[in-house]
């Protein structure tokens, strides 16, 4: 949360960091693998740090969860496509 206080990081990133254990559990449920879930959560954090957050986010934790869920879906789709190419 210190990053939020310094003004160098958007509040969404501070919320993400504060709720990272919850976001990791959500990703783990989607991915079925703790290591893959950690990769997705890390990617979500990077996206939030690099991008411009949408204006008017009223529920930042829900928004962060949505970002994680969408990345999980993307990873699962990619994995399914890769399996189809191999078989």
NORBELHU-V359540 format. One line per field, one symbol per residue. psi: psi as a letter, one per 40 degrees, with the letter a starting at -180 (. if undefined). burial: I if it has 24 or more other ideal C-beta (glycine too) atoms within 12 Angstrom, else O. A space follows every 50 residues. Layout:
# NORBELHU-V359540
psi->???
burial->???
This chain:
# NORBELHU-V359540
psi->eddddeeeiiddddddddeddddddddddddehddddddddddddddddd ihiiifhdgddddddddddddddddddddddddddd.
burial->OOOOOOOOOIOIIIIIIOIIOOIIOIIOOIIOOOOOIIOIIOIIIOIIOO OOOOOOOOOIIOIIIOIIIOIIOOIOOOOOOOOOOOO
